[in-house]
Amino acid sequence: MGIPGTWRLRNQRLALIGEVCHTCGKKIFPPRDVCPDCAREAQHVFRFSGRGEIYSFTTVFNPPAGFEEYAPYTVALVKLEEGPIVTAQLTDVEPDQVAIGQPVEMVTRKLQDESHAGVISYGYKFRPRMQAT
Amino acid sequence: MRGVSIIGVGQTPVGEHWDRSLRHLAYEAVSAALQDAGIEGAHAMYVGNMLSGEISNQSHLGALIADFCGLRGIEAVKIEAACGSGAAAVRMGYLAVASGVHDLVICVGVEKMTDDVGGKLTAALAQAADAEYELAHGITFVGLNALLMRRYMYEYGVRHEDFAEFSINAHANAVGNSYAMFRRPITLEDFKHADMICDPINLLDSSPMADGAAAVVLCPTEQAHAFKGKPVRIVGSALTTDCLSIHDRRDPLWLQAAEDSARRAYVQAGVTPQDIDLFELHDAFTIMSALSLEACGFAERGKGWQLAVEGQIRPDGRIPICTMGGLKARGHPVGATGVYQIVEAVLQLRGEAGACQIPNARLAMTQNIGGSGATIITHILEAEE
């Protein structure tokens, strides 16, 4: 993704900013401007907590172009506390330590280094939730 | 609305065609379909294709393929709906004939995948998903299906080997199809020990990348007997959509667009799932077969895999699927696949499916899926009495 596209997504990638529908109350991520449940306009900003649990996960051994240097890596569907599911990589955890239902939290990590002339993009990944002892 | 019939079909073998380009593959299928119908041309052509821009540096396939087939000047346009492009092109042809705009339409699905391998092809296929919110996180198309399959296994308590029969059936059926890519049977042991691609999906859960082209010729049913072939009627045709991303679905384990398009097709045809004699479904991965059978009313939620385990999907079972190999063993040239399914259904209904023939097949259903469920096209075909 080029510079303008990366810039446009900065609030979502770096702060999990989505939307809330003031008609039906649905929390929306990724933002889509129209509520998928009630089809009304929903452009009110809502910042997600970044807390959720693993809905499903897989480890990618055959990466698409641009991700070769990171493979293997684990990608999950994370169900956020507020309702939506997001697709994101897991970090700070070995693949065999991941389980459905595991509590996770958002952290900011490098998503892709396009090297040479490209953009180094950062965004959300999720790690097992840290707990104070 | 006019009734629409298929009066000609053509296909190339599915495989690695190093010696033939996109346009040559399309021509081979179109030429075979025209010959089958006993005609020399048509009024319009709809070209189903997904990857020509990414893999062959070639857009603008409508004009290219029509001209290359000797049909310069006709209406021709490319239709794209990821892996659902082929049946989407047939749907557009159906609309053109049913509406009365055109009397003779060619729908051709063509894909040239093997000119590139590895990461570039993987990335191109993944464009069926959401670039900003799925692909940016390094997920592949196999990976998206793996996310579904793991959740399915977790939620319904299903083991990986419970999916084996989907692939075993597909391979067994492909043995009799001379156009299929993998004409060899596989065993449960082969399935259990296949290389992992994206856990839990292994190599034998997955359909292969391939080159190929398939074509059908459509005309109004009322004119269909004027041509030399044995016509097959399209009695149901529906295209529906869902959100692009799995994470946006209301229930990731339910193919809402499959349910919607199948229901519309059933209503239009005036039939129920019990009436269907064979079902060419979109078995890009074994998990998709289970989800499709559930969404289309052949199994209850979470129980699609049981039809496979019980042998109900085999040629002699209650609902034979992938009767000529399916995506798994015939091969999955993505934008051509939906047309292959329809060609195979026509051969079954004409009684010309050879060793793959389902006895007394009268009503066949085909379902082609774009992405992991975002565009779903269902057709129901009926043999002429």
Chai-1 contact restraints between the chains, C-beta under 6 A:
chainA,res_idxA,chainB,res_idxB,connection_type,confidence,min_distance_angstrom,max_distance_angstrom,comment,restraint_id
A,P30,B,Y133,contact,1.0,0.0,6.0,A-B,restraint_1
A,S56,B,L147,contact,1.0,0.0,6.0,A-B,restraint_2
A,S56,B,R150,contact,1.0,0.0,6.0,A-B,restraint_3
A,S56,B,R151,contact,1.0,0.0,6.0,A-B,restraint_4
A,T58,B,G143,contact,1.0,0.0,6.0,A-B,restraint_5
A,T58,B,A146,contact,1.0,0.0,6.0,A-B,restraint_6
A,T58,B,L147,contact,1.0,0.0,6.0,A-B,restraint_7
A,T58,B,C198,contact,1.0,0.0,6.0,A-B,restraint_8
A,T58,B,D199,contact,1.0,0.0,6.0,A-B,restraint_9
A,T59,B,D199,contact,1.0,0.0,6.0,A-B,restraint_10
A,V60,B,T140,contact,1.0,0.0,6.0,A-B,restraint_11
A,V60,B,G143,contact,1.0,0.0,6.0,A-B,restraint_12
A,V60,B,C198,contact,1.0,0.0,6.0,A-B,restraint_13
A,P64,B,G119,contact,1.0,0.0,6.0,A-B,restraint_14
A,P64,B,T122,contact,1.0,0.0,6.0,A-B,restraint_15
A,P64,B,A123,contact,1.0,0.0,6.0,A-B,restraint_16
A,P64,B,A126,contact,1.0,0.0,6.0,A-B,restraint_17
A,P64,B,T140,contact,1.0,0.0,6.0,A-B,restraint_18
A,A65,B,G119,contact,1.0,0.0,6.0,A-B,restraint_19
A,A65,B,K120,contact,1.0,0.0,6.0,A-B,restraint_20
A,A65,B,A123,contact,1.0,0.0,6.0,A-B,restraint_21
A,F67,B,G138,contact,1.0,0.0,6.0,A-B,restraint_22
A,V75,B,H137,contact,1.0,0.0,6.0,A-B,restraint_23
A,V75,B,I139,contact,1.0,0.0,6.0,A-B,restraint_24
A,V75,B,G143,contact,1.0,0.0,6.0,A-B,restraint_25
A,L77,B,L147,contact,1.0,0.0,6.0,A-B,restraint_26
A,L77,B,H247,contact,1.0,0.0,6.0,A-B,restraint_27
A,I85,B,H247,contact,1.0,0.0,6.0,A-B,restraint_28
A,V86,B,H247,contact,1.0,0.0,6.0,A-B,restraint_29
A,T87,B,E134,contact,1.0,0.0,6.0,A-B,restraint_30
A,T87,B,H137,contact,1.0,0.0,6.0,A-B,restraint_31
A,T87,B,H247,contact,1.0,0.0,6.0,A-B,restraint_32
A,A88,B,H137,contact,1.0,0.0,6.0,A-B,restraint_33
A,Q89,B,H137,contact,1.0,0.0,6.0,A-B,restraint_34
A,I100,B,Y154,contact,1.0,0.0,6.0,A-B,restraint_35
